[in-house]
């Protein structure tokens, strides 16, 4: 078979995979209801409320005038007008506010059986509910010890929830305390390890809506329960042990304990990529095919859209197979850094909302399609730039550089640090940051370029003495190397043909993790010892004893 024919064949395969991926159903929001709870306390009934010694209260809320300030520059030196530092203006707020000194004063006791009574003033109307409850020894014959307790309420029309005065709030969140939707259940995990005598005070703000065209009705509670689950929230049984771990060198058992299971945590996507763990306790990942960043919340198992149009918003988007975001990182200030295929740039989403373009060209030439991104501990940004986000890859008319580079952004300046690889892809630092690793995926000569490169990191951040660290050309698949992560002992976790390979820092094969779909990329999450894997239409996870650094560390 001629080399030209091989290239054409591989390009056709990649293009067909993209089309198939786009055709697959890609979810917007999914609230998993996999199985029924072991026990339920129905807080709308007298008997159900008695199971948790639940006591209900309510008080009306109303709009009051108050002083505020127009947008102005920050006192931290930020000149953008994003902060309440401008001229004094008059606005409105809800009274009473949770946490205010007079917040508790207006609550009056109501019976559980009265929750369906219509409350509020109608039209633009708000009502506070409060329920105090205590975890009992058992619900019927079911012991509550170490069970997961979930509070669920459906208010007509919207609800917000605070537990013991606290509410989780993060960008892209739906439910779990913030508004979940119109007449939609709102669920909050009270505890994953229930203990007899645990007390919870839950505040619920009921809101009449839709606000843009107010209905002629009132606020009331459709449903209010506490569900109890054994062994955490339920997952599909077939997801609990869905992969295989092959030990090639016994040292792997110190890294991944014998008996460790590979778990699936979400599915229904087009093509998952570029995961990163968020300091607020959830996983973000890209779907470059559908131009979306998703948010997976391990506390609820729910998936929501975190950001749409995450990589491109051009009018010619229909020409692109993968226009969206790919690699993601989060810096020490909690800001999201995104490699955008379609816009061909690296951007940073600031905490107050603006988007900063960190880099979109080298000299006067635009990048190809930034692929993956990693941060050095001093904040320097490194990224790879193959052409796989361009519609026609290497031959695309939009391509401006003659090379496929690895770049760094340091002190606001962009610098090319390597152009050795024909298809630079995944990237990672050794734990001491003395070495920098990059994987290669070059479709023009795929069976001779499946290599990991290692560089020596210089004091100024540049890379020198790049050499092939490991050669995967013994694999036969029409794929090459993708994502790369390194644990705290320097072992490499590499997306390569056949699965997720584990290599020692001495380039010895230790083992391989095989999942139903080959992982494209990985991220350390939870306590740093969970390796989340983005794999085509799904997300998987694996516990690793050695763990790895989180993005901002």
Phi, psi and omega in degrees: 000130182289157180297321180297318180296320178299316181298314180299318181298315181294319179297319178297317179299314180298318181295318179295321177298321178296315181296318179297317180299319180293326181288335180294144177301128178241123192284152171269298179220137179224122172254109186285125172239080191279323185207164179283157175287166177282332180207152180225137169249112181276104187282358176271353180249154180297315181293318180295318179296325181295332180301328181248014184050041185281134178237128183258147177218160174211155171208145178288156174232154183211166181272134177230154177282150178203162178270146176213193180226150176289161179300138178210179180291158181280154178283354180269010180097355177285120184275350179291141182277082184234358191239153181282069181236004183274204182294150180290135178226168176258136178216199183227157173211166180276138176230133002275155176267140178300136181091348179290157185297332182259011188299318185281347191297327188267357183290136176235143183292139173226157178278152178303325182289352181264004185294338178276353177296138181286133184229171183086184183260001186079167182054234183282093195220147181221145177219135172266132169248152173221138174227129176255130182216161182228134178290124180273176176294322182207161170246106188064238179262004184262120176292140179268357185302126177064015177279163173268124180252128183236123175272132179228135177218144172237113180255139173271101024240327181230159177215151167235149185230136170237135177247120183052039175083002184241147177222132175284131179223124176206154182302135178083002183281142174228120184073204184056036178118315175278172183303129181266332182154182184283118182050042183247146178298146175236123187238139177225130175285120178281316180198149173261357180219075184299140178228136179306130178096350176302132182246142179225136172246117187245125178252135180233124174264117175267137185231132177277140182197178008286144190287326182295332175216093191292137179277160179268060177219192189228183183260136175203167185257119179279323186206140176207115183217164163240120178264141179243128181237144173271142176059040178080181178297144185292147173231164177298134184302322182288349178275345188287338181209085194237011179220182178229143177244119182257121179268118178259325176235132183304338180298338179301328183292342174278338180271312176239113185299144176302139181089356178298138181256144170271128182245145172262137184242342180197155176209184178095019182259175178271302176203109186271145184204172165051047185286155173208142177275135181266141181299343177277001171098036175213167182257132171254144176206155183265153163234091185297335179293322184256005172065044189221144165252128179257162179233120176253124182257107183293340180286334180241348185068014183268151177241132176225161174285121178273321181203125174266166182049047190283345182228345183197145176221025180283155182292341181264023185301333180297342179279346189264139172279322180226079182278346192278192176288159174233260183294144179231149174212159177230129184271182185296338179269004179081017181270138182275128177250131190232132170269115184257119178296298189296316179281350172059052184201169172250125181235161176233129177269113183287159185298328181268003174118322182298155177252125178258126175279111180281324180195137174223000178199161172243116190066237178255007184255131178288151176294166175288283178195088183314133193253295181234159187217144177215152180251136168281158185298339178273005177096354178297136182260130175241142178210155177259155187219067172282175183263018190284354172270350176279146184305321183245021174056237186293333184261010184294139182295340181277345185294132184244331179268147178278350184239171173243106194258166164247130187236159169230148175244111185227125181054038176082001182248141180263135180221135174283121183251347174196142169224033181285328189266142178281339179212063182301138188225264180286158182206150181194158176258152168293160183304324180270001178062022174279335182235150177236132182244146176216141177263160184238135174220093183246103185291347181286338179207059196295329184275359179237007186229021180278077189230151168256131178255148176234136181238155172270128182274126181272163180304330180271008178091348180289166183245140179222162174055048177292130180219158175291121180272321180208143184245117179260019183291354175287345178280150188256347186299156176278039177224166179233220187257141183239240187291162184211133173223155183231136180275181186287350176260001178093006177284144183260136173248113193238129171280111183218165180309128179101348178145204177259109183269145178246122180241147174281169178291350175262013176069033175259138177286123179260327181175188184210140176250125182244126177242165181304331176235138183292128176299136175267327181202171186218165174207140172282136182213189185056242179270014182091356181247010172253127176259109176275139183235124173270124188219096177054253186267003190222170173237133178237166175214159186210133176277134183231122184301320186284331179064176181214171179287139172285163190307320188269358185277000000 
